Amino acid sequence: MIKTLNYSRIFLFLVSFTVLTSSQLAFSQGTVVGSIIDPNGANITGLNENVTLINADTGQEYSGQTNLSGNFSISELPAGSYTLSFLFRTAMYQSYSEEGVMIRDGETLQYDLNIEWSINLGTIGDDPGMLANDMLRRSGDLSGPAPRLFNGSVDFSGLWAIRQTPDVPIQRPPYQPWAAEMNAELLALDIQNPGAFCLPQSAVLAVAGFPWQITQTPDMMIQIMEFVTPGWRQVFLDGRDFPELWNPSWLGHSRGHWEEDTLVVVTSGFNDYTPGFGIHSDEMVVTERYTRPEIGRMLIEITVEDPEALTASYTNVREFGLVLGEEILEFVCAEGNTDPAQWTQSIWKGRP
């Protein structure tokens, strides 16, 4: 007697096996969802910064950005133990880091981050992200062509506030091994706010996040920013080159030239502990490309190069909105800082 194969059953078995295998693969990875919460129990809104998870066994990093409502989601996480970090720090809020966060197969873990107050103890209205949102909302939707100077070049003059643009991935410095090790040591010290010690907060004002004023002529651009030291920067547009004699400085030396309607600003001559761009050497060069597609909108593409500290260059883009009816306020950081020896916080330094 010859038995015939039941092809229908074989087909159903193969389909069932395929569906089962696909389901097992789909649910073999986990997801973390949560919110960033202030000490009053409310979501911290207006930020779009990375929450990262680093696998303790593999060292693989996974990240997801907070949306403007203060929520985040990170998916496709293999099961294991992770270090969770939210390292962005504002005037109002501290950074956050926690080890031993366990992810299980197929699990969606609800994990809220309870963020502590930072240097201003939660003073209402003093956080730059929230302040920028309020100023832009009051200014309304500004449309129309960008203004120009009498020589025809685009005029970037005005008071600007950063726009919180969601879903724009932030590029991190691709460190050389020695710089990555030094950066890890520095992060472990938890003293990543030089502004708390009346020191410059960034080599380039555009990344500091506070409202800032630009005044431009054909030969020079002057930038003034609140809440930072020294609070001003000059960009030379008269064709000069980098000085033959230059002492490396906090803000470096900035020269600009035009590529059609794009203003290209090249800055070099930094010291090796200027904040704002992580660990770097005094060979760091920052190139900013300013465009003003319409009267109420300015984009700055910022590229960082440093062959001694980085394996490659990296680029981020910041968007700013024009603010009407406001002006830059006076800021004096030295008030009350009479005896640093009595501070409970460690003295800030640019390197460990």
TASULLIN-V695783 format. One record per helix or strand. SS is the DSSP state (A for helix, B for strand). FROM is the first residue (numbers start at 1). TO is the last residue. If there is no record, write none. Layout:
{{SS & FROM & TO} {SS & FROM & TO}}
This chain:
{{A & 7 & 26} {B & 29 & 37} {B & 43 & 43} {B & 50 & 55} {B & 61 & 65} {B & 71 & 78} {B & 80 & 86} {B & 93 & 93} {B & 96 & 103} {B & 108 & 110} {B & 113 & 114} {B & 117 & 117} {A & 128 & 139} {B & 148 & 148} {B & 154 & 154} {B & 158 & 162} {B & 175 & 175} {A & 177 & 188} {A & 194 & 197} {A & 205 & 207} {B & 212 & 216} {B & 220 & 225} {B & 232 & 236} {B & 249 & 249} {B & 253 & 259} {B & 262 & 268} {B & 270 & 270} {B & 285 & 294} {B & 297 & 305} {B & 310 & 310} {B & 314 & 323} {A & 340 & 342}}
